[in-house]
Amino acid sequence: MAEMKLDSEVQYLKGVGPRRAAALAGIGIVTVQDLLNYLPRRYLDRTMITPIGSLKANMDATIIGRVLGKGILKGKRSRLEVVIGDESGYVALIWFAGYRFLEKAFNKGDILAVTGPVTYFQQLQLVHPEIERIEDEASQLIHTGRIVPVYPSTADLKGAGLTGRTMRQIIIRALTAAEGRLADFLPEKYQNEEKLIALPTAFKNIHYPDNMEMAERARKRLAFDEL
């Protein structure tokens, strides 16, 4: 296989191929450079994940767990309860509003990143938390301390097998292909004056930041280039 360059067609990148390349073309990604420019919409900071078994009432927490079961509980106020767990324990997620609709959104085995305040009512629970649905490999990454990018997705991308996991894999390969090839057009003098990081460093840290500060510095540099 020919050596990959920034203007190489993305279909020749390992793990892509014609079918996935067609799906990527649908969102404007044709070359390796286009893939580098496909920026995460957010990050999962797994350096800040709390094991479920360590949760305590009156704390704010982000947890990752697998759905173990769900059900609508009747009472003075009916509610949906979704129980998720990790290796350290389990906890209930509770919804009072829109619970009949939400019940259909969760399936046993789903892996969720959950953020919200922890309360106690007969058990530890998170009421109306924020939810991010993630892929199977996420649970394996909890203990690595990595900040993981979450990319925008479409039905066509998913249909072509371009899950979040796959996107991360091929973007890592694109970053490898770009090593030594990203010319920085901004002179070092102006980088220093504007307190900007170098372009290769920006692309590396926009996709796989060393910390959230570097992610923000990478966004600042790429935004500067757009302007």
N, C-alpha and C positions, 0 to 999 in steps of 0.2 A: 504494500500500500504506500502511496506517495506521502511524503512528509506533509503534515498539516500546517497551513499558514493562516493568517488572519482572514484572507479573502477566499480560503478554501470553502467549498460547499459543505454545509453542515451534515449532509447525508453520509459523507465519508468519515465522519467522526465515529469512533467505536460506540456501539449501542444505539445508533440512530437508524441509518438505512433509509430506503426510499419512502416507505409508508410513514414513518415518523417525520421524515423531512417534509413530506407534503402537509402534515398537520402543523408543523412549525412554520412553514411558509404562510399558512393561513393567518398567523399572527405577526407576520413580517420578519421571521427569522430564516435567512437563507444562508448566511455565511457564519464562520466561527466568530467573527467580530460582532455580528448581530446577536449571537448567543451571549456574549459577554455583556452586551448592552441590555439584556433582559434582566431587569433588576428585581430583587426580592421586594414583596409588598410589606413584609414584616419579618421579624426573627423570633424564634423560640430560644430564649436564653436559659439553656439547661444548666448553667452555673448557678441558677437561682431556684431550681426545682426542689420542692420539699417532699420527702418521702411521706406517703399517706399515713404511715404509722407514727409519724412525728407531729401530726397536726394537733393543735390545741385550740380551744374556743377563744374567740376574740382576737385571732390573728388573721392577717391577710396572707394568702398563699397561692402559689401556682403549683399544680400537681399534674402528673400524667398517669393515667390508669386505663385499664381495659374494662369495658362494660361487662358486669357479671350478671345483671338482671335488671328488670324494670317492672313497674306496675302502677296502676292508679289506686291510690289509697282513699277510701271514703271516710268521711267525718264531718265535723262542723265546717271545715273547709277542705273540699276534695283537692287532691294534689297528685302530681306525677313524682314518683321516686325512681331515680336511676342509681343503682349501686355500682361504683367502680372500684377497682382494686389494683394494687401492685404487689411486689414481693413482701412489702412491710405491713400491709393491712388493707382495709377497705373503708369507704366513706359514702354517704348518701348525698346525691344532688337532688334538690327539690325545686319544683316549679308549681306555683299556684295559678298563674295566668297562662292561658293558652295550652293547658296541659294535654288536652285530647289531641291537638295537632302535633305537639312536640313528641308525644309517645311514638308516633310513626317515624320520627327522625333518628331514633336510636335502635341499634341492633346488638345483640349479644356478641361480644368479641371486638366491637369497635374500640379504637384507641383514641382517647380524648386528652387534650391539654385543657385544663380547667383553672380559671383564676377567679378569686372572689374572697369575701370574708367568711371565716369559719365560725359557725354558731353551734349551740348545743340545745336540743330539745328532744329528750329521750335518747338521743344519739348525736354524734358529731355530724354536721351537715353543712353544705354550701347551698344557699337559697338564691335562685336566679343567677347563677354564675355565668361568666363569659366562657364560651366554648370554642375550641379550635380542634377540628377533626384532623388527625394526622395518620400516617401510614404505619404499618407493622414495625418497620425498623426503628421507629422513634423510641419504643420502649428499650431497645438495645443501646440507645445512645444516651440515655438519661445519665449514666454514670461517667460519661466521657468528659463532662464539663464543657462541651462544645456549644457555641452559639450557632444555631442551625437556621439557614434561610428558608423562608416559605414563599414560594413563587405563585404569581397569579395563574389560574388554570381555566380551561374551557372544556366543554363537553367533547370537542374534537380531539383535544390533547389527551384527555382521559381515555377516549375511544381508541387512540393509537398506542395506549400503554404508557403514555408520558405522565406518570404519577409524580408527586413531589419527590419521591425517592429517585426516580429515574432522571428527573431534571437536575437534581443535585449531582448525580453521577456524571452526566454528560457535561455539565458546566465545569466540574472539576477537570475533566479532560480538555475542555476548551481553554481553561486557565493554564494547563500544562503546555498546550500547543502554543499559547501566547507568550510563554517565557522567552525573554530576550528579543521579542518582536514588537513590543508596544513602545513605539517612539514617543517621547514626551516633547510635544511642540512648545511647551511653556518653559522659557529660560529659568534656570535655577534662581536667578536674581528675583524674579517676580514670584516664584514659589515662596521664597523666604519673606518677601515683603507682605504677601497676602496670607502667610502662614498656612500654605497648602502642601499636602503631601504629593509625592510623585505619582504620575499616572499609573504605572504598573502596580504600585502599592495600593492605589485607590481601587483598582479593579479587583485585586485580591481581597481587600477588606470589605468591599461592598457585598461580595458573595460569601466569604468566610472570614468575618472579622475576628481579630484577636480578642477584642472586647467591644462593648457598645460605644465607647468613645471613638474607637477607630472606625466603626461603622458610620458614625456621624461625620467624621472627618472625610471619609470616602465620599459620602453623599455631597458634602460641601465642595469637594474638588470636582466631581462630575457635574454638579450644578453650575459651578464656575465656568467649566468648559462649554456648557450649553449656552450660557449667556454670552 
